[in-house]
Amino acid sequence: MIKNKDILEMGERAVKASRELALLSSRKKNSILEGMADELEARKIEIQTANRKDLEEGAREGLSKAMLDRLSLTDERFDSMVKGIHDVIALKDPVGDVLSSWVRPNGLEIRKVRVPIGVIAIIYESRPNVTVDAAVLCFKSSNATILRGGKEAVHSNRALALAIQEGGEKKGLPKNAVQLVQTTNRAAVKDLVQLDNMVDLVIPRGGESLIRAVSEQATVPVIKHYKGVCHIFVDKTADLVRAVEIIDNAKTQRPGVCNSVETVLVHKSVAEEFLPMMANRLIAKNVVIRGDETTRQHIPEAEPASEADWGEEYLDLILSVKVVDSVDEATAHINTYGSRHSDAILSESDSAQKKFLQEVDSSTVYVNASTRFTDGNAFGLGAEIGISTDKLHARGPMGLDELTTYKYHVLGTGQVR
């Protein structure tokens, strides 16, 4: 039974709004998105002032450096957030696409057509840009959105949601198409994820504890990833200089995000040459290396790695390193300890590349590139709504297509069975 009346009413309003959204043309939706972007720009100072208030309160409450980094709306991130709206405007509207069609022997024409999911609840922590990214992607795909951010970003989220709502409504956004849960009471989350027949899908974004809590409480479908334990395997044929550059980027460019590398696996035939090269670069950037026995023979500064390290998502300047005998051992390790997020092989061998791509069971598998590219913007999807390590119905970075489902249109001329 839903205890929070406000949450129940939000669900009812969202259902009504979703039906209005389904009728909007692509041109109208793009005009509304322009209104949202314009309003954000106009309120930039106001929004960043609210964000500073969150940062000050977070610092007083002892939030980690990584959490404060995620929370911060710098000029660059603000501009990127607004640019993300324009990127989404430029993307093709998936709603109404005919995925396939065929005619049966009895003359029935059957069409499989993309349609909105309906009402999507997004539950997230820290990153206030998710407020905009989620609202914009859901709106472009004609879904109503209920947003529930974390208490650490409450001032930022309220300012952003208000700009999105009022900017959109100036151009015809249906009322209640984008709603923000105002309370920070955790009990509201349970009610939200149990709005059967109102909320069609829940997408949690944040730490493993949040995602597990949502998944355990929800009675509506959830798309999730628990954590990002990402790997890079340095094969015996790898370009070692390039490998150092890629690993440096994947670990140090932004260590507190889910697509940063947490474990490096190194083929034994290049370990003696490669490990000191990698260590010199990373230790100079304050990376703590935790290695197996062979790794520590080549990197004296490395700490011993425990069994727990192989499955750890550090979200920090810490890297676990292991020497392996083959690509088979590397793929077995990844499939055992990984989180099905993003994993890479650095290799010049076609056969090793192919084996890795086929056998690693992750949403995104790379050859000779940083895992940091697992991102909706980097994939050309515009802003992303999240990264799924599930297999149904979406996997990897989720853009517009992943926010739709389909229905069958069956056109007849009087056929009966």
N, C-alpha and C positions, 0 to 999 in steps of 0.2 A: 504494500500500500504506500502510495506517495504521501509523505508527511508534509513536504514543503509546498504550500499552495501556490507560491510564486513560480516555482519550477513547473508545476502542472500547467499553469496558465501560459508560461513561456512556450511549452510544448504545443498547446492548442493554437497559440498565435502563429507559431512556426509552420504548422501544418497548413493553416489558411494561407500564409504568405507563399508557401511552396507551390500552391496551386496557381497563384498569380504569376509567380516567376516562370512557370512552365509556358506561359503565353507570350512572354517577351521575345521580340525579334533580336537577332544578333546585333543589329545596328543600335537598337535601343539599349541593350546591355552595355555596349561599348561607350555610348554617351553617358550612361550612369557611372561607369568606371572612370571616365574623364572627370566627372564631378567629384568623385572620391579623391582622385589624385590632386585636383586643384585645392580641395579643402584641406588636405594634409599639408600641402605646401603653405597655405595661408596660415595654418596653425602650428608651424614648425617650432617657433619659440615657446609657445604654450605647452606643446607636447614634450619638448626637451626639458622644460622646467619641471614638469610632472615626473619625468624620468630621473632627473637629478634628486628629486625627493625620495624616489624609490631606492636609488643608489646610496644616499645618505642613511636611510633607515636600514638598508641591508648591511652596510658597513658596521653600524652600531650593533646589529644583531649577530654579527660574526659570520656572515656569508663568506664562503670560500672565494678565492681569487677567480677561479673558473666560473663560479656562479655570478659574480659581479660582472665578469666579462660578458657573459651571455645576456645579462640584464641591460648593459649599456647601449644607449641609442646615440652613437657618435654621429657626426655630420655625414661621414661616409656611409654608415649603415642606414641613416635616415634617407639619404639620397638614393641608395640602392633599393630601399623599400618602395619609394615612389616610382623609381624606374621599373621595378617589378610589376607595378600596375600597368604601365605602358607596354611592357613586354607581353602581358596577358591580353591586353587589348589587341595586339598584333597577331595573337594566335587564333587559329581557326576554332570557331565554336563547334564542339563535337555534337551538341544536341541536334537530333534530327538526321544525323548521318545514317545512311543505309549500309549496314555492315555486309549484308549479302541478300540476295533475292533469287527466287526460283519459281517456276510454274509446275504444278503437279499435273499428272495426266488428265485429271478431271477438270482442269482449267483454273483451279485456285492459284492465285498469285500470292506468294508468301514473302514478306519482307522482315528482316531482322534490323530493328531501328534503335539507335542510341537514345536513351531518355535519362532525365535526372534521377538520382537515387531518391531524393525527396528532402528529408531533414537530416542534417549531419551535425553532431555535437563534437566539438573539438575541446579537449581538456589538456592543458599544457602548463609548463613551468617556465619561469625566468624570461625567456625571449619574448619581449613585447612585439617584435616584428611579426610573430606568428598571428597576432590579432588581425593584422592587415593581410598577410599572405593567405590565411585560411578564409577570411571573409571574401576576398577577391576571387580566389579560385572556385570556391563554392558558388558564388554568385554567377560567374561566367558560365558555369555548368548548370545553372538554374536550380541550385539547391539552396534552401533556407539553412541558416547557420545559427547554432547556439554555442557561444564561446564561453569557456570557463578558464580564466588564467589563474596563476598562482598569486598568493597574497603578497609575495615579494615584488610583484610588478603591478600592483593594483592601481596606482595612480597613472602609470603609463598606459595601461590597458583601457582604462576608462576614457582618457583623453583621445586615444587612437580610435576607439569604437565610436565615440561621439562624432568625431570628424568623418569617419566612414559613413555613419548613418545620416548625418545632416547633409554632407556633400552629395551623397547618393540620392537622398530624397528631393533635393533641389532639381534633379534631372529625371525624377520619376521612379526611384527605388520604392517598391512596395513596402509599406510599413511592416516592421517586425521581420523583414527578410534577414537582417543581421541583428542578433541580440547578444548582449553580454550579461552573464550572471553576475550580479552586483555583490552578492555575499561571498565572503571568503570561508564560510563555514564548510567544513569537509563533508558534513552530512548531505549537503546539497548535491555533491557529486554522485552519491549513491542514488538519490532520487532521479537525477538527470539520466543516468545510464540504465534506469529501469522504466523509462517512459515507453513501454511497449505500445505499438500502434501509433506512436507519434514520432519518436526518434528512430530513424531507419539504420543509422550507422554511427558508431563512436570511434573517434581517432584520438588516442592519447599520445602526447608528445612530452617527453621529459625523461627523468631518471627511471631506473628499473623498478624502484619501489612504487612510484606512481603508476606505472603501466601495469604492474602486477595487481595493484589494488583495484584499478579500473576493471581489469579483465575478470577478477574474481567476483566483483560485485555486479557486473553488467548482466542484464537479461536480453539485451539487444546485441547485434553483431559488433565485434571490435576488430579493427585492423591495427597491428602493433609491431613494434620491435622493442625487445626488452633491453638490449644493450648493443654496443658496437665494438665487438672484439675483432678488430681488423688485422689481417696479416699481410706481410710482404715476404715472398720467397725469392731469395737470390740464387738462381740456378748456376750450374758450373759454367755455362756459356754466357753469363750476363756481362754486359759492359759495366765494369766495376766502378769506373768514375761516374758514369750516369746513375748507377745504383745508389751511390752515396747522395747524389743530388735529390733523387726521388724520395729516399727514406728521410732525409733531412726535411723536405717539404711536408711529407706525410705525418711526421712527428712534431715538428716545431712550429709550423706556420700558424696553427691554431689547435693546440693540444687538447682543449676542453670540449671538443665536439665529437660526435659519434662516428665520423668517417676518418678520424686520425688513426694512424697505425699504432697498435699496441704490442704486437709481437713480430719480430723479424726471424725468419728461418734462413739459414745459410748452408749451401751445399758444402760438404766436407772438403772437396777438392779446391775450393777457393777461400776457405775459412782463414787460413794463415795469412794470406795477402789482404783479404777484404776486411776482416774484423778490425784490425788496427786503423785502417783508413776511415771506416765508419765511426769508430770510437773517437778518433781525434776531432772529427767534425761535431759530433753530438755532445761530447763532454764539454767542449768549448762553449756550447749553448746551454749548459747546466742540465743536460739530460742524465738521469740516473739509469745505468744499465744493470739489469738483473739477468745473469746468464747461467747456462748449464755448465758442467765441468769443463767441456772442451772450449766453450766461449771464454771462460775465465783464464784459461791457459794463454789465450791470445790478447785478452783485455784485462790486465791486472787490476784495474780500477773497478771492474764489475763486481756487483754483489751476488751472492748465491741466489739462484731462482728456486722458489718452492713450487710444489705441485699446483698450489692455488694461483700462482702467477700466470700460468698458461691460459687460464680462463678469465683473467682480470681485465676489466675496462678501467684503466687508470684515469683517463681524462686529465692527464697531468704530464709533466716532463719526466716520465718513467717509461722504459722500454724493456720488454723481456726478449731475450735472444737465445736461440737454440741452433746447434749445428745438426744437420740431418744427412743421411746417406744418399737420398735420391728424391726425385719428384714424387714418387709413390709415398715415401715417408712424410713428405711435406703435405700432400693432400690429405693423408690419413690424420695427421696432426690437426690440420685446419678443420676437418669435418668432425673431429672429436671435441676440440676446445673452442671452436669459433661460434659466432652467433648468427651466421647466415646473412651477414651484412655486406661487407666489401672485402675482397681479398685479391692480391696481385701476384703475378709472377714476373720476374725480371729475367729475361732469357732471350738468346738469339736462335734457339732451337725450335724449328717448326713443330717437331713431334712433342717436345716438352710443353710448348704453349698449348697445343691442341689437347693434350692429356689433362693439363691443369684446367682449361676452360670446360672440358666435359665432366670432370670428376669432382671439382669443388662445388659443394652444394650451398651456394650463397646467392643472394639476390643480384649482386653485381660482381663480376669477375674481370680483372684487368690484365692486360699484357703490356709491360713496359710503361706504366703510368702510375701516378700517385692515387691512392685511395681517396684523397681529398676531393675528387671530382664527383663523388656520389652525392648529387645535389640537383634539385630541380632546375635551378638557373644554369648550372654548368652543363646540364643535359639538353638545354634548349626548351625546357618545359614551362618557362616563365617561373614565377614563384612556385614553391612546392608546398604541399599540405603535410608532408611527412615522408618517411622512408619505411616501407613495410618489409619485414623479414618473414611474413606469412606467405603462403602460396595461393591462398584464395581470399578475395578475388584479384588482389593487386599485389605486386612484388617490386621492391626497389623504390626509387623516387616516384612519388605520386603526383601527377599533374592532372590536367583536365579530363583526359580519357578515363583515368582511374576513378573519377568522381561521377561516372555515369554507369548505368546498367543498360539493359535493353528490353524491348518488348517485341512481340511479333504482330505485324499488321497483316491480316489475311483478307485479300480482296476477292470477292466471288461474284458470280452472276446468277445466283439462285441455286447453287449446288446443295444437295442434301446427302446425308450418309445413311 
